[in-house]
Amino acid sequence: MKKFFSLLAIIAIISVSNCTRIPENNDPVLGIWSKTQISTIADKQQALQKEEWIFNDAYLGRYNLYSDETLIFYTDFRWSVDNEMYSITYGEEQLQDTEVIMDITGEPEQLEFATGGLFALRE
């Protein structure tokens, strides 16, 4: 009898796990977006600064900040989309939450601030 109940429990677990499916996220924002700037330091040296946003299909992402190809800061973020407006919410207080829209008409595709101006380009 013990084996029978064990078999029923295994069948129940398998059937429940097969019924739970994670919905597929095919949002066009998925992937890596970046913005590169050249900044001048006090003694007139130039440093290349690159910001990178990696959007994944679980509505999460990673923000990386590089200075001359050296990672100097990173944090996670959450993102959501409502009427083609993407909201990016950071876990760090030093980064301001942002709303952007996607412009796919040009090459490369770009994210723009809701108020106007370039946010990032698709890599």
C-alpha positions in Angstrom: 0.0 0.0 0.0 2.9 2.3 0.8 4.3 1.8 -2.7 0.9 2.6 -4.3 0.7 5.9 -2.5 4.3 6.8 -3.4 3.5 6.0 -7.0 0.4 8.3 -6.8 2.4 11.1 -5.3 5.1 10.8 -8.0 2.4 10.9 -10.7 0.7 13.9 -9.1 4.0 15.8 -8.9 4.8 15.1 -12.5 1.4 16.1 -13.8 1.4 19.3 -11.8 4.9 20.3 -12.9 4.0 19.7 -16.6 0.9 21.9 -16.3 2.9 25.0 -15.1 4.4 26.8 -18.1 6.2 30.1 -18.0 4.8 32.4 -20.6 7.3 33.3 -23.3 8.4 36.9 -23.5 9.3 38.0 -27.0 9.4 41.7 -26.3 11.6 43.6 -28.8 13.6 45.3 -26.0 15.3 42.1 -25.0 19.0 42.2 -25.4 21.9 44.5 -24.8 21.6 48.3 -25.1 24.5 50.7 -24.5 25.6 54.3 -24.5 29.3 55.4 -24.8 30.7 58.8 -23.9 34.1 60.4 -23.8 34.7 62.3 -20.6 37.6 64.6 -19.8 39.3 64.3 -16.5 40.8 67.4 -14.6 44.3 67.0 -16.0 42.9 66.8 -19.6 43.1 63.1 -19.9 40.2 61.5 -21.7 38.3 58.4 -20.4 35.9 56.3 -22.3 32.7 55.7 -20.3 30.2 53.1 -21.3 26.8 52.3 -19.8 25.2 49.0 -20.6 21.7 47.7 -20.0 21.0 44.0 -20.4 17.2 43.3 -20.6 16.1 39.6 -20.1 12.8 37.9 -20.6 11.9 37.7 -16.9 11.4 41.5 -16.7 14.7 41.9 -15.0 18.1 43.2 -16.1 21.6 44.2 -15.3 23.1 47.7 -15.5 26.9 48.0 -16.0 29.1 51.1 -16.0 32.6 50.8 -17.5 35.4 53.3 -17.5 38.1 52.4 -20.1 36.7 48.8 -20.3 37.0 48.4 -16.5 33.7 47.6 -14.7 33.3 50.2 -12.0 29.7 49.8 -11.1 26.8 47.4 -11.6 23.3 46.8 -10.3 20.1 44.9 -11.2 17.0 46.5 -12.4 13.4 45.6 -13.1 11.5 46.7 -16.2 8.0 46.8 -17.4 6.2 47.9 -20.5 2.8 49.7 -20.8 1.6 51.1 -24.2 5.1 51.0 -25.7 6.5 52.9 -22.7 9.3 51.0 -20.9 9.8 51.8 -17.2 13.2 50.9 -15.7 13.4 50.7 -11.9 16.8 50.4 -10.3 17.5 48.9 -6.9 20.1 51.6 -6.1 19.3 55.0 -4.8 22.1 56.7 -6.9 20.3 55.8 -10.1 17.1 57.5 -11.1 14.2 55.4 -12.4 13.6 56.0 -16.1 10.9 55.8 -18.7 11.9 55.2 -22.3 10.4 54.4 -25.7 11.8 52.3 -28.5 12.5 53.7 -31.9 13.0 50.9 -34.4 12.8 53.0 -37.5 16.5 53.7 -37.7 19.6 51.7 -37.8 20.7 50.9 -35.1 17.5 50.7 -33.0 17.5 53.1 -30.1 15.8 53.8 -26.8 14.8 57.4 -26.2 13.8 59.2 -23.1 10.1 59.8 -22.8 10.9 63.5 -22.7 13.2 63.2 -25.8 16.8 62.5 -26.3 18.9 59.4 -26.7 19.0 56.9 -23.9 20.8 53.9 -25.5 21.5 52.1 -28.8 21.1 48.3 -29.4 24.3 46.4 -29.6 
